[in-house]
Amino acid sequence: MNSRAWVAFAVVAGVWGVPYLLIKVAVDGGMPPLVLAWVRLLLAMVLLIAIAWRAGTLAPLRPRLRWIALYALFELAIPFPMLGFGEERIDSSVAAILIATAPLIVAVLALRFEPSERVRGRRLVGLLVGLAGVAALVGVHLSGSGEELLGIGAVFVAATGYAIGPLILRRHFADLDPIASMAAAMAIGALALTPLAALALPGASPSGGAIASVLVLGVVCTALAMVAMAILVREAGAGRALLVTYVNPLIAVALGVIFLGEEPGAGAIFGLAAILVGSWFASRGEPPAEIEPDAAAIRRPAADTT
C-alpha cells in the first residue's frame, strides 16, 4: 500500500467506526431503517453531485452506468437498510464486529471472480486470525434470542454486500473520478429506496438526536467516506480496502461503551487484539495487480466517454 492508500485507509477506518453508534441512536430515536438509509443517501448524493457537476466529471460515467448501478445495489441499497434493521435488535458494537467478516467473504468470492485478490501466505493467516477475533467478540454478545439472530442475519447480508461492492468497483470503474462515480451510485441507491422509504415513513417525528445522527451519517460517514473508499480500492485493491472492517470495530466498540453503555466484556479484549494482529498481517501481502479497465470501455472510441 502506497502513501495515498494509507491516507485513504486512515480516513475510512476512522470515519466508518462512527456510523454504528449513529445508526443505533437514529433507529432507537424513531427513524425507520429504510427512511434512515434513504435520507443518508440523498444527503450524500446532493453534496457529491454538486461537486462533480462543477468539476465537469459526470459525463464520462455514462458508459459504465450499469456497473455503477450494480455497485449501488450491493454497496448501498441493500446494506444500509440491513444495518439499521440489524441494529434495532443487536448492539452497535456487535454490528460493527459482524461487518468485519467482509474481507473473508472477499477471499471466498475471489477464488471464482477476482484472481488478483486471492489471499495467500501471510495475508491468509492474517485474515484467519482476524476472523478468530471477530468470532470471539460475537460470542461474547450473543444470547441466542430469535430477535438477535434475525439482527445478526441482517448484518451478515450487509457484510456480503460490502464484500461484493468493492470487487465491482475495482474491476469496472475504479479509473473514473471517485467523487462523480460515488455521486452516481448514491443517486441510483436513493432512487431504488424511494418507494420503500415512502411506505416506511414514521408515524411520529424522530427525536432530535436521530435527526442529527442522520445528518452526520449523510455528509461525513457516507459522502466523505465513500469517496475515500473508492480511492482506497483503486490504490490498494478490494481485499486490502476491506481491512478497514478490522479497524472499525475498535472505534465502534469504544463509542458503544462510552455513549451507549454497552459492555464488551473480557473476551472482547482478546477479540480486539486478534483483529489488530490479523489486520497487520493481512495488509502485508503482495502488491495488488494493475487495474485492468473495462474491456468494453477500451473498445469504445474516445468520443463516447466525453
N, C-alpha and C positions, 0 to 999 in steps of 0.2 A: 504494500500500500504506500503510495506517494504522499507528499505533504498535503496536497489538495484533498485526497481521500481522507486523511486523518482529520482535517478540519471539518469536513462534511460529517464524518463519523461522530466527532465530538458534539456537533450541533444536534444531530438526530438523536444520539444516545441521551443527551441531556433533556432535550425538549420532549421526547417521547416517553420519558419516565413520568411526566406530569399528567397526561390525559386520563389515566386510570382513576386518579383522585377526582379530577374534574367531572368525568363521566358519572362516577358514583354520586357526587354532590348533585349533579343535574337530574339523574333518574330518581334519586331519593327526594328531590325537591319538586317532583311532579312533572318532569319533562319526559314524555314517552320516547323510547329508544328510536323509533322511526323519525319522529319530528326532530329529535336531537341530531341525528345523522344528517337529515336534510338541511337544517339550518346551518350546521357546521360546514357542509359542502358549499352551500350557497354563499356564505360569507367569504370563504376562501376563493371561490370562483370569481366573485366580483372584484376582489383585490388583485388577483393574478391576471385576469383578463384585461383590466385597466393598464397594468404594467406592460403586458405583452402587446397590447394594441398600440401603445405609444412607441414601443420599440420596433413595431412592424414585423414581428416574428410569428404571427399566426398563420399566414398564407402557406408556408411550407408544410403545415400539418396535414393538409387535405389528402395527399396520397396515403397517409398512414392512419387515417381516422378509424378504420375498422380495428386496427390493433390497439389504438388508444381506447376505443370503446370496450374491447375485451379486458384491457388492463383496468379500466374504471370499474367494471363489473366485479372482478376478483379482488382488487385492492381497496375499493371504496364502497360500492353499493351494497356488497354483501357483508364485509367485516364490520363496518361502522355500526349498523343496527344490531348485529350479533353481539358486539361488545356491550352495548347498552343493555340488551336483553339479558346477557350473562351477568352483568354487574347488578341487576335487580335481585340476583339470587346468591351471589358469592362476593367475597371481599375484593376490593380493588387490587390489593397486592397479589391475591391468588390469580386474578385475571392476567396481570402483567407477567406472572411466572408461567402461566399456561401458554402465553404468546411466545415464550422463549423456545417452544418446540418448533417454531418455523424453520430454523436452519436445518434441523433433522429432516423435515418434510422436503426441503430443497434438495438435500443429499439423496433422498429416495427418488424424487422426481428426476434428478439429474442423471440417474442411471439409464433413463429412457430418452429424455428430451434435451439434455444440455451436457454433453461430454466434457466441455471445458470447465464445468463447475463440479465435477466429481471430486470427492474428498478421499485423500489417501494419507497414509503415514501420520504425521503429527496433527494434521487437520482432522483426520478421523478420530484420533484419540481425544483431541480437544472437544469435538462435538459430543462424543460419548460421555466424557467427564462432565461437560456442561449439562447434558441431559440427565445425568445422575443427580446433579444438584437440583434441577427442576423437579425431578421425582420426589426428592426429599422435602422440598418446600411444599409441593402439592399435598403430600401425605400428611403433613402437619395440620393442614386446614380442612381436610375432608371429614365430614361426619356421616356421609352416606345417605343423606335425605334425598328424596326424589327431586325436590326443587334445586338443590345444589348440583346434582348430577346433570339436570337439564341446563343449568347455567354453565357448567363445565363443558358440556357438549357444544353449546353455542359459541363459547370462546375458542374451542378447537376448530370449529368451522371458520372463525375469523383468522386463526393462525394458518390454516390451509390457504385461505385467500391471500394472506400476506406472503406466503411462500411462492405462490404461482405468479403474483403480480410482477415482482422484480425480474423473473425469468422472461416474461413477455416484454417488459421494458427493454432489457438489455439486448434481446435478440432483434427486436423490430423497430425501436425508435429511440434508442439511447443517444444517437447522434444529433437529435433535434434539440432545439433550445429548451432547457428544463422548465423554465417559467411558462412558456407557451404550451408545452405538452401537458404539464400538470393542470394548467387552467382549463384546457380542453377536456381532460379526464374528469375534473371536478364538475364541469358543466354537464357532461354526459351522466355522471353519477347522480347529480342533483335532479336531472330530468327523469332518470329512471325511478327515483324515490318519490317524486312529486305525488303521483296518485295514491301511493301507500301512506305517505305522510298526511295527506288530506283526510284520509279515513281514520287516522290515529290522533287527530287533534285533541288536546286535553280539554276536559270539561271546565276546569278551573285554571286560573293563571298560575304558572310555575312561580316558585319563590325567587327572590332577588338573587340568591346565591346560584340558583340554577341558570338564570339568565346570564349572569356574569361568567359562569363556567362555560357556557356555550360561546360567548364572545371570544374568550381566550382560546378555546378549542379551535374555532374557525380561523382566527388570524394567525396565532402563533403555532399551535400544535398541528395545524393542517396546511395552511398556505406556506409558511416558512419551512416547516419540517419536510413536507413533500418535495419541495424544490431541492432541499439539501439531500434528500434520499435519492432523487433522480441523479444528482451529481455523483453521489457515492456509488450507485450501481454502475454508472458509466466508467468511473475511475477504478473500481475495485472488484466488480462482478457481483452477481446476485447473492452468492453464498456468503462472501465476506460482508456484504452490506447488511445481511440479516443477522450478523453477530451483534448488532445493536440490541437485539432482543435478549441477549445475555446480560447486557448492562442495564437496560431499562428496569428490570425488577429490583435492582439495588435502590434506585431512586423511588420507585413506586412503593416498595415496602416501607422505606423510611418515611415517606409522606403519609402513608396509611397509618403508621404508628403515631406520628406527630399530630395529624389533624383529624383522624377518624377513630383513634383509639384501638386500632387493630393490633393483635398480639401475635407476632410470628412464632414465638417460642424458640427453645434451644435448638431444635432440629433445623430451623430456618438458617441459623448461623452457618451450619455445615453446608447447607444448600447454596447459600450465597457465596461461600468460599469456593465451592466446586465450580460454580458458574464463572467466577473470576478466572480461575485456573484454566477452565475449558475455553473461555474467550481468548485468552492469551495464546494458547497453543493452536487453536483453530484459525487464528489470524496469521500464523507463521508459516503457511504452506507456500507452494509455488505461486509466482505471479499469475494473475488471470490471463487467459488468451486474449489476443487482439479482438476487438469488436468487429464483427462482420455485418455490414449494413444489409438491410432487407434486400434480397435478390431482385425482387420486383422493382424496388426503387432504382437499382443500378441500371435496369433495362430502360427506364423512362428517360426521355430527353430532358435536358436541364430546364426547359421552359415549363415542364409540368410541375415543378416544385417552387414556383415563384408566386 
